[in-house]
């Protein structure tokens, strides 16, 4: 998830989530500027879906690394997970 794709501007933010289908998603990577750009490069290299939402990525960037997202963000993140499944033409239970 990021707020600006394809740019390397200061202030660009990227957050990666990991979801094991048993627990709440966790923030697995996050960064700004060059680090955000590298997170996006790695996501593209590994065919990881990228979803853009400036407001949500700012909220997620406040969550500590390796920490579950807060319950207040469950619905928004569930929509992103559903987006990723649809994009990959898969169903829950399938590996994304």
C-alpha positions in Angstrom: 0.0 0.0 0.0 1.4 3.4 -0.8 0.4 7.0 -1.2 2.3 7.8 -4.5 3.5 5.1 -6.9 6.5 5.5 -9.1 7.9 8.6 -7.5 10.8 9.0 -5.1 9.6 12.2 -3.4 10.3 13.0 0.2 7.1 12.3 2.1 6.2 9.2 -0.1 5.1 6.5 2.3 4.8 2.7 1.7 3.4 0.1 4.1 3.4 -3.6 3.6 1.0 -5.9 5.4 1.2 -9.6 6.1 -2.0 -11.6 6.6 -1.8 -15.3 7.6 -5.7 -15.7 7.5 -5.7 -16.6 11.2 -4.8 -13.4 13.0 -5.2 -9.7 12.2 -2.8 -8.4 9.5 0.5 -7.2 10.7 2.6 -4.3 9.5 5.6 -6.2 7.9 7.4 -3.2 6.4 7.1 0.6 6.3 9.1 3.5 5.2 9.3 6.9 3.6 11.3 8.4 0.7 14.0 6.0 -0.6 12.8 3.2 1.7 9.2 3.5 0.5 10.5 3.4 -3.1 12.4 0.2 -2.3 9.4 -1.4 -0.6 7.4 -0.7 -3.8 10.1 -2.1 -6.0 10.3 -5.3 -4.0 6.5 -5.6 -4.2 6.5 -5.2 -7.9 9.4 -7.7 -8.3 7.4 -10.3 -6.3 4.0 -9.6 -8.0 2.5 -8.3 -4.7 -0.6 -6.2 -5.3 -0.2 -2.5 -4.6 -3.2 -0.5 -3.4 -3.1 3.3 -3.1 -4.9 5.1 -0.3 -3.2 8.2 1.1 -5.2 8.4 4.3 -5.0 4.7 5.2 -1.3 4.4 4.5 -0.7 7.4 6.9 -2.7 5.6 9.6 -0.9 2.3 9.0 2.5 3.9 9.0 1.8 4.8 12.7 1.5 1.1 13.6 4.7 -0.4 14.9 6.5 -3.0 12.7 5.5 -6.6 13.4 2.4 -5.4 15.2 -1.2 -6.3 14.3 -3.3 -3.5 12.8 -5.8 -1.9 15.3 -9.4 -3.0 15.2 -10.4 0.4 13.9 -8.7 -0.4 10.6 -10.0 -3.9 10.2 -12.8 -3.0 7.7 -10.6 -0.8 5.5 -7.8 -3.4 5.4 -10.4 -6.2 4.8 -11.4 -4.3 1.6 -7.7 -4.2 0.5 -7.3 -7.9 1.1 -10.5 -8.6 -0.9 -9.1 -6.3 -3.6 -5.9 -8.4 -3.7 -7.9 -11.7 -3.9 -10.0 -10.3 -6.8 -6.9 -9.0 -8.6 -5.2 -12.4 -8.4 -8.5 -14.2 -9.2 -8.3 -16.2 -6.0 -10.5 -17.1 -3.0 -9.7 -16.9 0.7 -7.8 -20.0 1.6 -5.7 -19.7 -1.5 -2.2 -18.3 -1.1 -1.9 -14.8 -2.6 
